[in-house]
Amino acid sequence: MTEPSLPPRAEIPLSYQWNAASLFSSWAAWETALRQVQADLDSVRAFQGRLSAGPATLLAGLAAVEGVMRRVGHLYTYASMAHFVDMTDQTAGAAFSQVIGLVGQARAAVSFADPELLSLGAETLAAWQQTEPALAVYAHYFDNLFRKQAHVRSAEVEELLGMLAEPFAGAESVAEHLRNTEMKLAPASASDGRQVQVTFSNLGELLTDPDRQLRRTAWESQTNSLLAVKNTLAASLETSVKQNVFDMRARRHSSTLAASLFNVNVPVEVFHNLIATFRRHLPTWHRYWAVRRRALGVETLHPFDIWAPLTGEKTQINYDQAVDIIAAALQPLGDDYVQILRRGAHEDRWVDVLPNAGKVGGAFSTGAPGAHPFILMSYHGDLFSLSTLAHEMGHSMQSYLTWQQQPFVYADYSLFVAEVASNFHQAMMRGYLLTQPNTAAFQIAVIEEGMSNFFRYFFIMPILAQFELEVHQRVERGQGVTADDMIALLADLYAEGFGDQVALDRERVGINWAAFGHLFADYYVYQYATGISAAHALASRILRGEAGAAAAYREFLKAGSSLYPLDALKLAGVDMTTSQAVEDTFAVLADMVTRLDELTEGQKPGSVPATAQPDKKDDDS
């Protein structure tokens, strides 16, 4: 007997869908706005060659650029969210492809600005800021531009590079469509004979099921499906890497790593310090695998056991309860912060909550200045879904506060700081839950969720970062990289991380790179690990009640890109130019392993019920 399929999009209640109408009332309205932006690109191009005419012209030109790009952001958000909540929707798919083209056109249209600003020179721009006070807000933008001067090309070359946005998006698009619309995952088999549908959006739920056979067959379903198309996925990823190498050479950087980190003014030593510290602390992970194997009562720990529950039943938390818990955990940041979060989760409908057929797997936060931030996820009513919601709400709150406080020029922020805000929410949530009066089983469940999060961001992501670096370096040297090369490389890295505590199925573990669309954003994944490190350092300050810590953190959230990432984090209270935050976070991880070891010592494996619910005494805050 096969379990029912996921519901079609049309059956999802409106209250659990993202608020599309807050952006555009209909596809017709979207199309009208898109045509208007296309027409208005000529008014932006009209400033080309004229920015040197004087401060008033420069100000008008920058305003025209920002006005168009703001509207492009709204068009992109609407089309991308509609596409990813249902990738079988042909209208949304066509619109998403169309808006990707518009992004490329817009980037090409505005590409003249930076070369012309550079030709004006820093002294002229400084003088113009004195004569035209409205230009003063661009001081940091100008500083960053001249920092990058050696890597900004002529207006003609910059236009060409901007036009490449659309064709360069093809590699990721192929991989996403293959994973989410073309691949047919075999059903998993439960120990009672049930056949259970497997999708990328429900895989996480299946891997936390107490039924070991269900977990194994679900994991095998995913990995087997990826292996069946490994060559296409590898070709897509290699193409993306080659694009990064092309861009690195076009902008005259020494390596793709240097190019990527230079863009946000982060020295490459931050990357290398992370990897070195991670590898030095691998024995902490080896100890965790041993504790987990004992607690589960299995002779051999397999990769599909890493998410297995250590208690007798899952803690059930519905969406409304999850919002209450997150709000209570974030109360130290103030009543106004909590009220914004609650309104976003409910009345303003930032979140597309439930799984449905065709919905992309995973979760993310998106949006554009002048609109709401939006979250895509698949909520399954457990601690893991609670954690995902907290994570994405961290992103969305940072976006909301940045857009409220910063002008458009600083309304974005780098991934390096984004993953701090998301992991900070999760650290605060766990800190709150572990102080509430609950059973040992509930504490185990909270620690399990924490270890799962650490596994993703503090184990998988540093491993993928090493994988990504090696693949880029091979392509930079002119070597080809096949699917089997990628599988072997990642399997070797996992073998080091698992030690002798986890059985290694080299093919299935090695194909794991194919499950991560993050790898199409060059050098994204390492920032999860630096982010979780900074997040725990900052959350610890607030949980300890350190004076001024919450206020400093909120100032960081509002900074956007008005400061360089490392400076913004120093404002919040953490210095990521050293490895101290990474070391401290490994100490947090080690403490959780010790606590889990003590809580599970002597219990019959998987026998402790986890029925207690968190204390909600602060729900009305």
Secondary structure, DSSP 8 states (H G I E B T S, - for coil): -B------GGGS-GGGS--GGGT-SSHHHHHHHHHHHHHHHHHHHTTTTTGGG-HHHHHHHHHHHHHHHHHHHHHHHHHHHHHHH-TT-HHHHHHHHHHHHHHHHHHHHHTTHHHHHHHH-HHHHHHHHHH-GGGGGGHHHHHHHHHTGGG---HHHHHHHHHTHHHHTHHHHHHHHIIIII-----EE-TTS-EE---TTTHHHHHT-S-HHHHHHHHHHHHHHHHHTHHHHHHHHHHHHHHHHHHHHHTT-S-HHHHHHHTTT--HHHHHHHHHHHHHTHHHHHHHHHHHHHHHT-SSB-GGGTT--SSSS-----HHHHHHHHHHHTGGG-HHHHHHHHHHHTTT--EE-S--TT--SS-EEEE-TTS-EEEE----SSHHHHHHHHHHHHHHHHHHHHHHHS-GGGS---HHHHHHHHHHHHHHHHHHHTTS---HHHHHHHHHHHHHHHHIIIIIHHHHHHHHHHHHHHHHTT----HHHHHHHHHHHHHHHHTTSB---HHHHHGGGGG-GGGGSTT-THHHHHHHHHHHHHHHHHHTT-TTHHHHHHHHHH-TTSS-HHHHHHHHT--TTSSHHHHHHHHHHHHHHHHHHHHHTTS-TT----------TTTT-
